């Protein structure tokens, strides 16, 4: 456990805004997915964990302030709240260009076998690497 966090920038595209000029709520799931994919590429698979299929079991979003074209791009901070045997909980904190938190999203990811369509345990190396992104004091 540490205070290690992965951070990346996600562009707010012109077509992401709704008629009110705010980023449409459904787009935050795409932003979270993009950041989570980069996190896995750079911090899990990129440092020696074998690629393994995973599926999203649950996503929960807290919309704290609107994002507009003027407040993007977003910085998405990714950390891990919990690591279990076959699943883990990932937190995505989305900040605007001024550093204000706009959206916080938590998702449960599950190891998955596409042949049996059932959950499977996460690999030991994957659990080890994910644990490096669990904040100090959080439960594993």
Helices and strands as residue ranges (DSSP letters): E 6-10, G 14-16, H 27-39, I 40-44, G 45-47, E 54-63, E 74-83, E 87-95, E 101-113, E 118-119, H 124-131
